Amino acid sequence: MRTYIIDGNNFSDLEGFYCEIDRIMTKGINFKTGHNLNAFRDILSGGLGCHELDEPFVIKWLHYEKSRADLGDSAMLAILDNIVDHDNCDCKLEIYR
């Protein structure tokens, strides 16, 4: 199963998070993704160069506590809700503190 690693040491704000997602979950697209939750859901769905539509994958989030402190509880809850509630495929989230 494809695995994506989000490293909280690579960003310190929401814009940085979206740039990290673009870096690890998109490839070879000829447009810039939106840096918002709607675009994040689209990226999770697939078809943007790294995994196919409905392909199962795992997200490993390293330095999660740093991300939580940097982004705040409400942003983290919205991000995690989108990952956990992602119904187009089997997406597993592993958190590393």
N, C-alpha and C positions, 0 to 999 in steps of 0.2 A: 504494500500500500504506500502511495506517495506520502512523504512527510515534509511539512514546511516548518521551519524553525524561526519563530519570532524572538528576537533577542532584545529585551528591554534596555540593554546597554547601548543599542544603536539609535535610540531616539529619546527625547525628553518632553515632547509635546504632541498634540494630536496631529498636526501637520507632519511631523516626523514619523508618527505611526503609519499614516497613509503612504508616505514615501517608502517606508520599509515594506509595507504590503505590496505596493507596486513592484518593488525590487525583487521580492521573493515569489510572488504569485502571478506575475504577468511577464510575457516575453514576446518580442516580435510584433507588438501591436503598433499601428501607425496613428494612434491618437492618445491623448493624455486622459487618464481616468479622472473622474471627479474625486475629490478628497472629502467624502461624506459617507454616511452610513448606507445610503442607497447604492452608491458605487461599490462600497465594500461588499454588500450582499451580492451584487452582480459578479464581483471577482470570486466570491465563494462558490458561486454557481458553476464557474468554469468556462471554458471556451476562449480564454484569453492567453493562450500560448503555453501554459504550464500544466493544466489538467483539463480533461475533456468535460463537457457538460455531464453532470450527474456522476462523475467519477468519485469514488470514496477517497478520502485522504485524512491525515492526522495533522493537527497543528500542535507543535510543542512550543510553549511560551516560556522562554528562559528569562530569569530575573523579573518574574511577574510582580513581585512586591515593589520593585523600583518603578515599574510601569504604573502600578496602582497609585503610588505616591505622586508620580509625575503628572498623570492624566486625571486623577481624581476619581472618586467612587462612581459618580454618575456617568462619566464617559466610559469607564471600564465596564459598568453594568450594561450599558447599551452595546458595547462591542461584544461582550461575552454572550449576551442574549442573542445577538445575530449569529454567533458561531453555534451555540447550543441549539437554537431553534431552526437552524438551517435544514430545511426539509427536502431539498433536492437531491441530497446524497448523504451518505454515511460520513459525518465529520466528527472526529474524536478530538477532544481537547485535553492536553496534558500540561499541567502547570508545574513549573520548577521555580522554587523560591531562591 
